[in-house]
Amino acid sequence: EWIVMIIRDIFAIIQRFQSFGDSVGYIRRFIDFSLSRNRFEIAFEIYDFLENLFMYQTDLGYDNVLIELWVEACKRFVDMKEKRYLLQSLEKLNSHLKLPQKNPQIFHYFYT
């Protein structure tokens, strides 16, 4: 959708003048905004956009950030009437849950 293209541009502009973390935090506000207006498809597309950003910056191993992103999405979509986005979020979460290699990753795996 056109809104995701605008969000990508906003992210690029904010990242140029601030940090990556500030940009992600600002984009997360759009998730809150779209969920408060029952625009679940836009919220899911923003989560998908953030997933692509995080995947670009990490290796292909166990990634706490990606797992936490989709756990957050699942928590937000669980109370919604539209369960399609919950199912899609669970599928994304399942795809990122790899076997942990280090002790903190093992703890995180069982906690998640």
Contacts in CASP RR format, 6 or more apart in sequence:
PFRMAT RR
TARGET T0000
AUTHOR 0000-0000-0000
METHOD contacts of the structure
MODEL  1
EWIVMIIRDIFAIIQRFQSFGDSVGYIRRFIDFSLSRNRFEIAFEIYDFL
ENLFMYQTDLGYDNVLIELWVEACKRFVDMKEKRYLLQSLEKLNSHLKLP
QKNPQIFHYFYT
1 41 0 8 1.000
1 42 0 8 1.000
1 45 0 8 1.000
3 42 0 8 1.000
3 45 0 8 1.000
4 42 0 8 1.000
4 45 0 8 1.000
4 46 0 8 1.000
4 49 0 8 1.000
7 27 0 8 1.000
7 30 0 8 1.000
7 46 0 8 1.000
7 49 0 8 1.000
8 49 0 8 1.000
10 26 0 8 1.000
10 27 0 8 1.000
11 23 0 8 1.000
11 24 0 8 1.000
11 26 0 8 1.000
11 27 0 8 1.000
11 49 0 8 1.000
11 53 0 8 1.000
14 22 0 8 1.000
14 23 0 8 1.000
14 26 0 8 1.000
15 22 0 8 1.000
15 23 0 8 1.000
20 57 0 8 1.000
24 50 0 8 1.000
24 53 0 8 1.000
27 46 0 8 1.000
27 49 0 8 1.000
27 50 0 8 1.000
28 50 0 8 1.000
30 42 0 8 1.000
30 46 0 8 1.000
31 43 0 8 1.000
31 46 0 8 1.000
31 47 0 8 1.000
31 76 0 8 1.000
34 40 0 8 1.000
34 42 0 8 1.000
34 43 0 8 1.000
34 46 0 8 1.000
35 43 0 8 1.000
35 76 0 8 1.000
40 77 0 8 1.000
40 80 0 8 1.000
40 82 0 8 1.000
40 85 0 8 1.000
41 85 0 8 1.000
43 73 0 8 1.000
43 76 0 8 1.000
43 85 0 8 1.000
44 73 0 8 1.000
44 77 0 8 1.000
44 85 0 8 1.000
44 88 0 8 1.000
44 89 0 8 1.000
47 69 0 8 1.000
47 70 0 8 1.000
47 73 0 8 1.000
47 89 0 8 1.000
47 92 0 8 1.000
48 92 0 8 1.000
50 69 0 8 1.000
51 66 0 8 1.000
51 69 0 8 1.000
51 70 0 8 1.000
51 92 0 8 1.000
54 63 0 8 1.000
54 65 0 8 1.000
54 66 0 8 1.000
54 69 0 8 1.000
55 63 0 8 1.000
55 66 0 8 1.000
58 65 0 8 1.000
58 66 0 8 1.000
61 98 0 8 1.000
62 98 0 8 1.000
62 99 0 8 1.000
62 100 0 8 1.000
62 101 0 8 1.000
62 105 0 8 1.000
62 109 0 8 1.000
63 96 0 8 1.000
64 105 0 8 1.000
64 108 0 8 1.000
66 96 0 8 1.000
67 93 0 8 1.000
67 96 0 8 1.000
67 97 0 8 1.000
67 108 0 8 1.000
67 112 0 8 1.000
68 112 0 8 1.000
70 89 0 8 1.000
70 90 0 8 1.000
70 92 0 8 1.000
70 93 0 8 1.000
70 96 0 8 1.000
71 93 0 8 1.000
71 112 0 8 1.000
73 85 0 8 1.000
73 89 0 8 1.000
73 92 0 8 1.000
73 93 0 8 1.000
74 86 0 8 1.000
74 89 0 8 1.000
74 90 0 8 1.000
74 93 0 8 1.000
77 83 0 8 1.000
77 85 0 8 1.000
77 86 0 8 1.000
77 89 0 8 1.000
78 86 0 8 1.000
80 86 0 8 1.000
97 109 0 8 1.000
97 112 0 8 1.000
99 109 0 8 1.000
100 106 0 8 1.000
100 108 0 8 1.000
100 109 0 8 1.000
END
